[in-house]
Amino acid sequence: MLFGLLILEEAVHKRKIRTTLFFWIAWIVMLFLHAMRSEDVGKDTAVYNVIFARLSSFPWSKILTGTITYWDGTGSIVVENGYKLYNKIVSCLLHGPNAIIVANAFLLMILLYIVIKKESPNSLLSLYLYFTLGYYQSSMNTIRNAIAVLIVYIGISSLEKKQVVKYFIYVLLATTFHSSSILFFLMYFVFKFPIEEKNVKVYFRINVLAFAGISFILPQIKGLVPAQYRGYITATKIGTESIILGAVFIILFFFVFLSMKREERTTVVERYQNGIWLELMNFSMYAMGIRLSQAARLAALFGVWQIVFIPQMLQTIESKKRRQIITGMVVVGMAGVYILRVMINNIGSTIPYEFSQFYRIIGG
């Protein structure tokens, strides 16, 4: 709540030095809470500790080929090679049982800072959206995906400068942390297709209906898909949280978009074509998630961009008073969404929060 009040106050009285100070205080607090949590905070935190412990014991020659098993020696945990190498490097620097949690927190928050600095005209609001939309706490469970998404977004910043090769390098790097990032190789060609303001709502309807239809077709042909990817196209019922989150994204975007004047909307579409496409793909993944719950998870690849796209849209509003009012409504609305998500499932079992014992971090 304090976070939101600071944004509202800064929307009225813009003071660059104070805004920067508030941003860094919030950033440091988020880093601290992410790094200092116990392995009971988040459903998958303990698994990442297992991965780190196993990879730490592997010689360099076995890092990419060795089998990562659970503590009891059963089963196997599959992670991408880039994340394996990253874990091994961290193990050379930190040795505590929770060392990888600390390292992941630093990497995530540094990447988040870079994306916000490059793209957002309102850094404090972007940080607030990352928190209230649930991405911050979700990253405690899906850290590989969260890191990969932010790496890709840095690449998108390069693409906006016509640095195509650099974009593909970032996407390739991201896929070594989470293979789902491979979709952004295809997104390069999507980004090249222009959209006009008058067609945004039409594209929205077509995309959502098309991907909803695809969700009924894919399960019928899963036998033709490699075994490791069949889980993404197996028909399963979408969860309540995914339905609510998909609705929130749609409402948030169209609330801001339709609150703008026609010429402001035209400016947004012309200036932020990539952002429009990422929004459309985000909505489409949730539509496909009606039948394929895994598709709703893929939506995170595209949806996180809202943390910079919403501030970009708001910045385009010419009237200072109207911009302040709409910003205030977004801040209040997202606070309500956050409370609702906590009530539904504690955002991936990250609440109640518990600190890790310090000796588990430094390796005493």
Secondary structure, DSSP 8 states (H G I E B T S, - for coil): -HHHHHHHHHHHS--HHHHHHHHHHHHHHHHHHHHSB-TTSSTTHHHHHHHHHHHHHS-GGGTTTS----TTS-S-----HHHHHHHHHHHHH--STTHHHHHHHHHHHHHHHHHHHHH-S-HHHHHHHHHHTTHHHHTTT-HHHHHHHHHHHHHHHHHTTT-HHHHHHHHHHHHTT-GGGGHHHHHHHHHTS---GGGHHHHHHHHHHHHHHHHHHGGGGGGGS-GGGGGGGS-----HHHHHHHHHHHHHHHHHHHTS-HHHHHHHHHH-HHHHHHHHHHHHHHHHTTT-HHHHHHTHHHHTTHHHHHHHHHHH---HHHHHHHHHHHHHHHHHHHHHHHHHHHHHHT-S--B--HHHHHT-
